[in-house]
C-alpha cells in the first residue's frame, strides 16, 4: 500500500471513528441516567435513604 492510499484511508476513517465515539458517549450518558433512575426507584421502593448512606 502506498503512502497516498494510507493517507486517504486514514482521512476516510477518522470521521467514522469520531461518529462512533460520539455515539458511545451518548449511549454511556443514557445508560448512566437509566442506572441512576433505576437505583433511585429501587431505593424508594425499599424506603432506603440513598443520600444518607455513606459507604467508605
PDB file of N, CA, C, O and CB in Angstrom:
ATOM      1  N   UNK A   1       0.836  -1.170   0.000  1.00  0.00           N
ATOM      2  CA  UNK A   1       0.000   0.000   0.000  1.00  0.00           C
ATOM      3  C   UNK A   1       0.885   1.238   0.000  1.00  0.00           C
ATOM      4  O   UNK A   1       1.862   1.305   0.746  1.00  0.00           O
ATOM      5  CB  UNK A   1      -0.953  -0.005   1.207  1.00  0.00           C
ATOM      6  N   UNK A   2       0.561   2.180  -0.799  1.00  0.00           N
ATOM      7  CA  UNK A   2       1.371   3.391  -0.882  1.00  0.00           C
ATOM      8  C   UNK A   2       0.972   4.365   0.220  1.00  0.00           C
ATOM      9  O   UNK A   2      -0.076   4.222   0.851  1.00  0.00           O
ATOM     10  CB  UNK A   2       1.222   4.053  -2.264  1.00  0.00           C
ATOM     11  N   UNK A   3       1.825   5.348   0.435  1.00  0.00           N
ATOM     12  CA  UNK A   3       1.531   6.363   1.446  1.00  0.00           C
ATOM     13  C   UNK A   3       0.254   7.126   1.115  1.00  0.00           C
ATOM     14  O   UNK A   3      -0.507   7.487   2.012  1.00  0.00           O
ATOM     15  CB  UNK A   3       2.700   7.336   1.574  1.00  0.00           C
ATOM     16  N   UNK A   4       0.017   7.374  -0.191  1.00  0.00           N
ATOM     17  CA  UNK A   4      -1.200   8.074  -0.604  1.00  0.00           C
ATOM     18  C   UNK A   4      -2.452   7.296  -0.203  1.00  0.00           C
ATOM     19  O   UNK A   4      -3.420   7.870   0.295  1.00  0.00           O
ATOM     20  CB  UNK A   4      -1.190   8.306  -2.118  1.00  0.00           C
ATOM     21  N   UNK A   5      -2.419   6.002  -0.424  1.00  0.00           N
ATOM     22  CA  UNK A   5      -3.577   5.169  -0.069  1.00  0.00           C
ATOM     23  C   UNK A   5      -3.799   5.132   1.441  1.00  0.00           C
ATOM     24  O   UNK A   5      -4.938   5.171   1.907  1.00  0.00           O
ATOM     25  CB  UNK A   5      -3.390   3.742  -0.600  1.00  0.00           C
ATOM     26  N   UNK A   6      -2.719   5.058   2.195  1.00  0.00           N
ATOM     27  CA  UNK A   6      -2.833   5.041   3.657  1.00  0.00           C
ATOM     28  C   UNK A   6      -3.427   6.360   4.151  1.00  0.00           C
ATOM     29  O   UNK A   6      -4.299   6.377   5.020  1.00  0.00           O
ATOM     30  CB  UNK A   6      -1.449   4.792   4.313  1.00  0.00           C
ATOM     31  N   UNK A   7      -2.941   7.457   3.584  1.00  0.00           N
ATOM     32  CA  UNK A   7      -3.432   8.775   3.981  1.00  0.00           C
ATOM     33  C   UNK A   7      -4.925   8.895   3.661  1.00  0.00           C
ATOM     34  O   UNK A   7      -5.705   9.381   4.480  1.00  0.00           O
ATOM     35  CB  UNK A   7      -2.628   9.895   3.268  1.00  0.00           C
ATOM     36  N   UNK A   8      -5.307   8.458   2.483  1.00  0.00           N
ATOM     37  CA  UNK A   8      -6.713   8.521   2.071  1.00  0.00           C
ATOM     38  C   UNK A   8      -7.574   7.654   2.990  1.00  0.00           C
ATOM     39  O   UNK A   8      -8.658   8.079   3.389  1.00  0.00           O
ATOM     40  CB  UNK A   8      -6.871   8.067   0.599  1.00  0.00           C
ATOM     41  N   UNK A   9      -7.119   6.464   3.328  1.00  0.00           N
ATOM     42  CA  UNK A   9      -7.865   5.580   4.229  1.00  0.00           C
ATOM     43  C   UNK A   9      -8.008   6.206   5.608  1.00  0.00           C
ATOM     44  O   UNK A   9      -9.062   6.109   6.236  1.00  0.00           O
ATOM     45  CB  UNK A   9      -7.173   4.214   4.341  1.00  0.00           C
ATOM     46  N   UNK A  10      -6.940   6.850   6.078  1.00  0.00           N
ATOM     47  CA  UNK A  10      -6.972   7.485   7.394  1.00  0.00           C
ATOM     48  C   UNK A  10      -7.960   8.644   7.401  1.00  0.00           C
ATOM     49  O   UNK A  10      -8.733   8.797   8.346  1.00  0.00           O
ATOM     50  CB  UNK A  10      -5.569   7.977   7.794  1.00  0.00           C
ATOM     51  N   UNK A  11      -7.937   9.451   6.363  1.00  0.00           N
ATOM     52  CA  UNK A  11      -8.853  10.586   6.266  1.00  0.00           C
ATOM     53  C   UNK A  11     -10.300  10.097   6.230  1.00  0.00           C
ATOM     54  O   UNK A  11     -11.174  10.691   6.861  1.00  0.00           O
ATOM     55  CB  UNK A  11      -8.540  11.433   5.012  1.00  0.00           C
ATOM     56  N   UNK A  12     -10.549   9.031   5.503  1.00  0.00           N
ATOM     57  CA  UNK A  12     -11.901   8.486   5.380  1.00  0.00           C
ATOM     58  C   UNK A  12     -12.357   7.834   6.687  1.00  0.00           C
ATOM     59  O   UNK A  12     -13.543   7.876   7.017  1.00  0.00           O
ATOM     60  CB  UNK A  12     -11.961   7.466   4.233  1.00  0.00           C
ATOM     61  N   UNK A  13     -11.440   7.241   7.421  1.00  0.00           N
ATOM     62  CA  UNK A  13     -11.780   6.508   8.640  1.00  0.00           C
ATOM     63  C   UNK A  13     -11.995   7.445   9.835  1.00  0.00           C
ATOM     64  O   UNK A  13     -12.826   7.154  10.696  1.00  0.00           O
ATOM     65  CB  UNK A  13     -10.680   5.503   8.964  1.00  0.00           C
ATOM     66  N   UNK A  14     -11.268   8.558   9.902  1.00  0.00           N
ATOM     67  CA  UNK A  14     -11.362   9.444  11.069  1.00  0.00           C
ATOM     68  C   UNK A  14     -12.778   9.943  11.355  1.00  0.00           C
ATOM     69  O   UNK A  14     -13.195   9.910  12.513  1.00  0.00           O
ATOM     70  CB  UNK A  14     -10.457  10.625  10.873  1.00  0.00           C
ATOM     71  N   UNK A  15     -13.536  10.403  10.362  1.00  0.00           N
ATOM     72  CA  UNK A  15     -14.915  10.825  10.671  1.00  0.00           C
ATOM     73  C   UNK A  15     -15.772   9.667  11.185  1.00  0.00           C
ATOM     74  O   UNK A  15     -16.654   9.876  12.017  1.00  0.00           O
ATOM     75  CB  UNK A  15     -15.569  11.430   9.428  1.00  0.00           C
ATOM     76  N   UNK A  16     -15.524   8.467  10.703  1.00  0.00           N
ATOM     77  CA  UNK A  16     -16.273   7.308  11.194  1.00  0.00           C
ATOM     78  C   UNK A  16     -15.931   7.010  12.646  1.00  0.00           C
ATOM     79  O   UNK A  16     -16.812   6.702  13.450  1.00  0.00           O
ATOM     80  CB  UNK A  16     -15.989   6.078  10.327  1.00  0.00           C
ATOM     81  N   UNK A  17     -14.661   7.102  12.974  1.00  0.00           N
ATOM     82  CA  UNK A  17     -14.245   6.867  14.360  1.00  0.00           C
ATOM     83  C   UNK A  17     -14.815   7.936  15.283  1.00  0.00           C
ATOM     84  O   UNK A  17     -15.254   7.630  16.391  1.00  0.00           O
ATOM     85  CB  UNK A  17     -12.713   6.840  14.467  1.00  0.00           C
ATOM     86  N   UNK A  18     -14.811   9.176  14.835  1.00  0.00           N
ATOM     87  CA  UNK A  18     -15.356  10.266  15.640  1.00  0.00           C
ATOM     88  C   UNK A  18     -16.862  10.077  15.843  1.00  0.00           C
ATOM     89  O   UNK A  18     -17.368  10.293  16.944  1.00  0.00           O
ATOM     90  CB  UNK A  18     -15.070  11.629  14.970  1.00  0.00           C
ATOM     91  N   UNK A  19     -17.566   9.683  14.809  1.00  0.00           N
ATOM     92  CA  UNK A  19     -19.005   9.440  14.924  1.00  0.00           C
ATOM     93  C   UNK A  19     -19.272   8.292  15.902  1.00  0.00           C
ATOM     94  O   UNK A  19     -20.195   8.363  16.713  1.00  0.00           O
ATOM     95  CB  UNK A  19     -19.618   9.121  13.537  1.00  0.00           C
ATOM     96  N   UNK A  20     -18.464   7.245  15.819  1.00  0.00           N
ATOM     97  CA  UNK A  20     -18.617   6.105  16.730  1.00  0.00           C
ATOM     98  C   UNK A  20     -18.351   6.538  18.170  1.00  0.00           C
ATOM     99  O   UNK A  20     -19.064   6.124  19.084  1.00  0.00           O
ATOM    100  CB  UNK A  20     -17.660   4.953  16.330  1.00  0.00           C
ATOM    101  N   UNK A  21     -17.336   7.365  18.374  1.00  0.00           N
ATOM    102  CA  UNK A  21     -17.016   7.877  19.711  1.00  0.00           C
ATOM    103  C   UNK A  21     -18.188   8.688  20.273  1.00  0.00           C
ATOM    104  O   UNK A  21     -18.575   8.523  21.430  1.00  0.00           O
ATOM    105  CB  UNK A  21     -15.737   8.747  19.665  1.00  0.00           C
ATOM    106  N   UNK A  22     -18.741   9.564  19.436  1.00  0.00           N
ATOM    107  CA  UNK A  22     -19.868  10.390  19.871  1.00  0.00           C
ATOM    108  C   UNK A  22     -21.071   9.533  20.241  1.00  0.00           C
ATOM    109  O   UNK A  22     -21.740   9.803  21.239  1.00  0.00           O
ATOM    110  CB  UNK A  22     -20.253  11.385  18.777  1.00  0.00           C
ATOM    111  N   UNK A  23     -21.349   8.510  19.453  1.00  0.00           N
ATOM    112  CA  UNK A  23     -22.462   7.612  19.756  1.00  0.00           C
ATOM    113  C   UNK A  23     -22.219   6.861  21.059  1.00  0.00           C
ATOM    114  O   UNK A  23     -23.150   6.643  21.833  1.00  0.00           O
ATOM    115  CB  UNK A  23     -22.677   6.620  18.608  1.00  0.00           C
ATOM    116  N   UNK A  24     -20.986   6.469  21.302  1.00  0.00           N
ATOM    117  CA  UNK A  24     -20.646   5.761  22.535  1.00  0.00           C
ATOM    118  C   UNK A  24     -20.841   6.678  23.749  1.00  0.00           C
ATOM    119  O   UNK A  24     -21.350   6.243  24.782  1.00  0.00           O
ATOM    120  CB  UNK A  24     -19.186   5.244  22.477  1.00  0.00           C
ATOM    121  N   UNK A  25     -20.440   7.934  23.623  1.00  0.00           N
ATOM    122  CA  UNK A  25     -20.617   8.893  24.711  1.00  0.00           C
ATOM    123  C   UNK A  25     -22.108   9.086  24.998  1.00  0.00           C
ATOM    124  O   UNK A  25     -22.518   9.109  26.158  1.00  0.00           O
ATOM    125  CB  UNK A  25     -19.950  10.248  24.361  1.00  0.00           C
ATOM    126  N   UNK A  26     -22.916   9.225  23.951  1.00  0.00           N
ATOM    127  CA  UNK A  26     -24.363   9.375  24.125  1.00  0.00           C
ATOM    128  C   UNK A  26     -24.950   8.150  24.817  1.00  0.00           C
ATOM    129  O   UNK A  26     -25.768   8.271  25.728  1.00  0.00           O
ATOM    130  CB  UNK A  26     -25.053   9.600  22.766  1.00  0.00           C
ATOM    131  N   UNK A  27     -24.523   6.968  24.372  1.00  0.00           N
ATOM    132  CA  UNK A  27     -25.011   5.731  24.971  1.00  0.00           C
ATOM    133  C   UNK A  27     -24.644   5.660  26.442  1.00  0.00           C
ATOM    134  O   UNK A  27     -25.478   5.300  27.272  1.00  0.00           O
ATOM    135  CB  UNK A  27     -24.450   4.521  24.230  1.00  0.00           C
ATOM    136  N   UNK A  28     -23.398   6.000  26.776  1.00  0.00           N
ATOM    137  CA  UNK A  28     -22.951   5.935  28.165  1.00  0.00           C
ATOM    138  C   UNK A  28     -23.729   6.912  29.042  1.00  0.00           C
ATOM    139  O   UNK A  28     -24.057   6.594  30.185  1.00  0.00           O
ATOM    140  CB  UNK A  28     -21.454   6.228  28.255  1.00  0.00           C
ATOM    141  N   UNK A  29     -24.024   8.096  28.514  1.00  0.00           N
ATOM    142  CA  UNK A  29     -24.825   9.061  29.281  1.00  0.00           C
ATOM    143  C   UNK A  29     -26.216   8.507  29.558  1.00  0.00           C
ATOM    144  O   UNK A  29     -26.705   8.564  30.686  1.00  0.00           O
ATOM    145  CB  UNK A  29     -24.930  10.400  28.527  1.00  0.00           C
ATOM    146  N   UNK A  30     -26.850   7.969  28.511  1.00  0.00           N
ATOM    147  CA  UNK A  30     -28.193   7.407  28.690  1.00  0.00           C
ATOM    148  C   UNK A  30     -28.161   6.241  29.677  1.00  0.00           C
ATOM    149  O   UNK A  30     -29.046   6.114  30.524  1.00  0.00           O
ATOM    150  CB  UNK A  30     -28.772   6.942  27.333  1.00  0.00           C
ATOM    151  N   UNK A  31     -27.149   5.400  29.567  1.00  0.00           N
ATOM    152  CA  UNK A  31     -27.023   4.250  30.464  1.00  0.00           C
ATOM    153  C   UNK A  31     -26.835   4.719  31.908  1.00  0.00           C
ATOM    154  O   UNK A  31     -27.452   4.167  32.819  1.00  0.00           O
ATOM    155  CB  UNK A  31     -25.841   3.351  30.032  1.00  0.00           C
ATOM    156  N   UNK A  32     -25.999   5.720  32.124  1.00  0.00           N
ATOM    157  CA  UNK A  32     -25.778   6.246  33.472  1.00  0.00           C
ATOM    158  C   UNK A  32     -27.052   6.855  34.046  1.00  0.00           C
ATOM    159  O   UNK A  32     -27.355   6.671  35.225  1.00  0.00           O
ATOM    160  CB  UNK A  32     -24.664   7.290  33.458  1.00  0.00           C
ATOM    161  N   UNK A  33     -27.802   7.586  33.206  1.00  0.00           N
ATOM    162  CA  UNK A  33     -29.061   8.169  33.660  1.00  0.00           C
ATOM    163  C   UNK A  33     -30.058   7.067  34.011  1.00  0.00           C
ATOM    164  O   UNK A  33     -30.758   7.149  35.020  1.00  0.00           O
ATOM    165  CB  UNK A  33     -29.647   9.103  32.581  1.00  0.00           C
ATOM    166  N   UNK A  34     -30.112   6.044  33.174  1.00  0.00           N
ATOM    167  CA  UNK A  34     -31.016   4.926  33.434  1.00  0.00           C
ATOM    168  C   UNK A  34     -30.659   4.246  34.748  1.00  0.00           C
ATOM    169  O   UNK A  34     -31.540   3.960  35.559  1.00  0.00           O
ATOM    170  CB  UNK A  34     -30.969   3.912  32.281  1.00  0.00           C
ATOM    171  N   UNK A  35     -29.376   3.985  34.964  1.00  0.00           N
ATOM    172  CA  UNK A  35     -28.958   3.310  36.198  1.00  0.00           C
ATOM    173  C   UNK A  35     -29.267   4.149  37.431  1.00  0.00           C
ATOM    174  O   UNK A  35     -29.711   3.627  38.454  1.00  0.00           O
ATOM    175  CB  UNK A  35     -27.465   2.996  36.149  1.00  0.00           C
ATOM    176  N   UNK A  36     -29.027   5.456  37.324  1.00  0.00           N
ATOM    177  CA  UNK A  36     -29.299   6.345  38.455  1.00  0.00           C
ATOM    178  C   UNK A  36     -30.793   6.340  38.777  1.00  0.00           C
ATOM    179  O   UNK A  36     -31.181   6.229  39.940  1.00  0.00           O
ATOM    180  CB  UNK A  36     -28.815   7.786  38.149  1.00  0.00           C
ATOM    181  N   UNK A  37     -31.629   6.462  37.742  1.00  0.00           N
ATOM    182  CA  UNK A  37     -33.081   6.453  37.947  1.00  0.00           C
ATOM    183  C   UNK A  37     -33.527   5.117  38.534  1.00  0.00           C
ATOM    184  O   UNK A  37     -34.335   5.079  39.462  1.00  0.00           O
ATOM    185  CB  UNK A  37     -33.821   6.727  36.617  1.00  0.00           C
ATOM    186  N   UNK A  38     -33.000   4.030  37.993  1.00  0.00           N
ATOM    187  CA  UNK A  38     -33.356   2.696  38.481  1.00  0.00           C
ATOM    188  C   UNK A  38     -32.952   2.537  39.944  1.00  0.00           C
ATOM    189  O   UNK A  38     -33.721   2.011  40.749  1.00  0.00           O
ATOM    190  CB  UNK A  38     -32.683   1.607  37.619  1.00  0.00           C
ATOM    191  N   UNK A  39     -31.763   2.985  40.284  1.00  0.00           N
ATOM    192  CA  UNK A  39     -31.265   2.892  41.662  1.00  0.00           C
ATOM    193  C   UNK A  39     -32.168   3.700  42.606  1.00  0.00           C
ATOM    194  O   UNK A  39     -32.516   3.244  43.696  1.00  0.00           O
ATOM    195  CB  UNK A  39     -29.794   3.401  41.749  1.00  0.00           C
ATOM    196  N   UNK A  40     -32.537   4.909  42.162  1.00  0.00           N
ATOM    197  CA  UNK A  40     -33.408   5.752  42.988  1.00  0.00           C
ATOM    198  C   UNK A  40     -34.791   5.124  43.164  1.00  0.00           C
ATOM    199  O   UNK A  40     -35.362   5.168  44.254  1.00  0.00           O
ATOM    200  CB  UNK A  40     -33.544   7.146  42.365  1.00  0.00           C
ATOM    201  N   UNK A  41     -35.325   4.541  42.090  1.00  0.00           N
ATOM    202  CA  UNK A  41     -36.636   3.896  42.175  1.00  0.00           C
ATOM    203  C   UNK A  41     -36.606   2.699  43.115  1.00  0.00           C
ATOM    204  O   UNK A  41     -37.527   2.506  43.908  1.00  0.00           O
ATOM    205  CB  UNK A  41     -37.103   3.458  40.789  1.00  0.00           C
ATOM    206  N   UNK A  42     -35.563   1.905  43.030  1.00  0.00           N
ATOM    207  CA  UNK A  42     -35.463   0.732  43.914  1.00  0.00           C
ATOM    208  C   UNK A  42     -35.286   1.171  45.364  1.00  0.00           C
ATOM    209  O   UNK A  42     -35.849   0.560  46.273  1.00  0.00           O
ATOM    210  CB  UNK A  42     -34.285  -0.177  43.485  1.00  0.00           C
ATOM    211  N   UNK A  43     -34.508   2.228  45.581  1.00  0.00           N
ATOM    212  CA  UNK A  43     -34.316   2.738  46.939  1.00  0.00           C
ATOM    213  C   UNK A  43     -35.638   3.256  47.501  1.00  0.00           C
ATOM    214  O   UNK A  43     -35.943   3.055  48.676  1.00  0.00           O
ATOM    215  CB  UNK A  43     -33.249   3.857  46.955  1.00  0.00           C
ATOM    216  N   UNK A  44     -36.416   3.924  46.653  1.00  0.00           N
ATOM    217  CA  UNK A  44     -37.719   4.434  47.103  1.00  0.00           C
ATOM    218  C   UNK A  44     -38.649   3.277  47.456  1.00  0.00           C
ATOM    219  O   UNK A  44     -39.355   3.335  48.462  1.00  0.00           O
ATOM    220  CB  UNK A  44     -38.364   5.325  46.012  1.00  0.00           C
ATOM    221  N   UNK A  45     -38.653   2.231  46.636  1.00  0.00           N
ATOM    222  CA  UNK A  45     -39.497   1.066  46.923  1.00  0.00           C
ATOM    223  C   UNK A  45     -39.120   0.406  48.247  1.00  0.00           C
ATOM    224  O   UNK A  45     -39.986  -0.084  48.972  1.00  0.00           O
ATOM    225  CB  UNK A  45     -39.393   0.049  45.791  1.00  0.00           C
ATOM    226  N   UNK A  46     -37.840   0.395  48.551  1.00  0.00           N
ATOM    227  CA  UNK A  46     -37.364  -0.238  49.779  1.00  0.00           C
ATOM    228  C   UNK A  46     -37.280   0.749  50.938  1.00  0.00           C
ATOM    229  O   UNK A  46     -36.883   0.394  52.048  1.00  0.00           O
ATOM    230  CB  UNK A  46     -36.006  -0.870  49.546  1.00  0.00           C
ATOM    231  N   UNK A  47     -37.663   2.004  50.656  1.00  0.00           N
ATOM    232  CA  UNK A  47     -37.632   3.070  51.662  1.00  0.00           C
ATOM    233  C   UNK A  47     -36.217   3.269  52.217  1.00  0.00           C
ATOM    234  O   UNK A  47     -36.028   3.432  53.422  1.00  0.00           O
ATOM    235  CB  UNK A  47     -38.607   2.748  52.810  1.00  0.00           C
ATOM    236  N   UNK A  48     -35.246   3.254  51.334  1.00  0.00           N
ATOM    237  CA  UNK A  48     -33.854   3.461  51.746  1.00  0.00           C
ATOM    238  C   UNK A  48     -33.480   4.932  51.550  1.00  0.00           C
ATOM    239  O   UNK A  48     -33.770   5.512  50.504  1.00  0.00           O
ATOM    240  CB  UNK A  48     -32.888   2.534  50.937  1.00  0.00           C
ATOM    241  N   UNK A  49     -32.849   5.525  52.536  1.00  0.00           N
ATOM    242  CA  UNK A  49     -32.389   6.917  52.400  1.00  0.00           C
ATOM    243  C   UNK A  49     -31.075   6.933  51.619  1.00  0.00           C
ATOM    244  O   UNK A  49     -30.001   6.929  52.220  1.00  0.00           O
ATOM    245  CB  UNK A  49     -32.206   7.593  53.808  1.00  0.00           C
ATOM    246  N   UNK A  50     -31.147   6.950  50.317  1.00  0.00           N
ATOM    247  CA  UNK A  50     -29.975   6.791  49.463  1.00  0.00           C
ATOM    248  C   UNK A  50     -28.920   7.860  49.741  1.00  0.00           C
ATOM    249  O   UNK A  50     -27.729   7.550  49.747  1.00  0.00           O
ATOM    250  CB  UNK A  50     -30.385   6.838  48.000  1.00  0.00           C
ATOM    251  N   UNK A  51     -29.319   9.091  49.968  1.00  0.00           N
ATOM    252  CA  UNK A  51     -28.359  10.179  50.178  1.00  0.00           C
ATOM    253  C   UNK A  51     -27.648  10.087  51.512  1.00  0.00           C
ATOM    254  O   UNK A  51     -26.535  10.591  51.661  1.00  0.00           O
ATOM    255  CB  UNK A  51     -29.056  11.506  50.078  1.00  0.00           C
ATOM    256  N   UNK A  52     -28.284   9.443  52.490  1.00  0.00           N
ATOM    257  CA  UNK A  52     -27.706   9.372  53.822  1.00  0.00           C
ATOM    258  C   UNK A  52     -26.743   8.211  54.005  1.00  0.00           C
ATOM    259  O   UNK A  52     -25.948   8.206  54.945  1.00  0.00           O
ATOM    260  CB  UNK A  52     -28.792   9.274  54.832  1.00  0.00           C
ATOM    261  N   UNK A  53     -26.805   7.230  53.119  1.00  0.00           N
ATOM    262  CA  UNK A  53     -25.927   6.070  53.233  1.00  0.00           C
ATOM    263  C   UNK A  53     -24.559   6.438  52.664  1.00  0.00           C
ATOM    264  O   UNK A  53     -24.443   6.859  51.513  1.00  0.00           O
ATOM    265  CB  UNK A  53     -26.528   4.830  52.492  1.00  0.00           C
ATOM    266  N   UNK A  54     -23.537   6.275  53.480  1.00  0.00           N
ATOM    267  CA  UNK A  54     -22.180   6.556  53.019  1.00  0.00           C
ATOM    268  C   UNK A  54     -21.324   5.314  53.209  1.00  0.00           C
ATOM    269  O   UNK A  54     -21.119   4.847  54.330  1.00  0.00           O
ATOM    270  CB  UNK A  54     -21.570   7.768  53.778  1.00  0.00           C
ATOM    271  N   UNK A  55     -20.833   4.794  52.108  1.00  0.00           N
ATOM    272  CA  UNK A  55     -20.003   3.595  52.158  1.00  0.00           C
ATOM    273  C   UNK A  55     -18.557   4.034  52.014  1.00  0.00           C
ATOM    274  O   UNK A  55     -18.207   4.737  51.066  1.00  0.00           O
ATOM    275  CB  UNK A  55     -20.401   2.565  51.042  1.00  0.00           C
ATOM    276  N   UNK A  56     -17.727   3.624  52.945  1.00  0.00           N
ATOM    277  CA  UNK A  56     -16.305   4.012  52.905  1.00  0.00           C
ATOM    278  C   UNK A  56     -15.468   2.852  52.449  1.00  0.00           C
ATOM    279  O   UNK A  56     -14.247   2.974  52.349  1.00  0.00           O
ATOM    280  CB  UNK A  56     -15.819   4.501  54.279  1.00  0.00           C
TER     281      UNK A  56
END
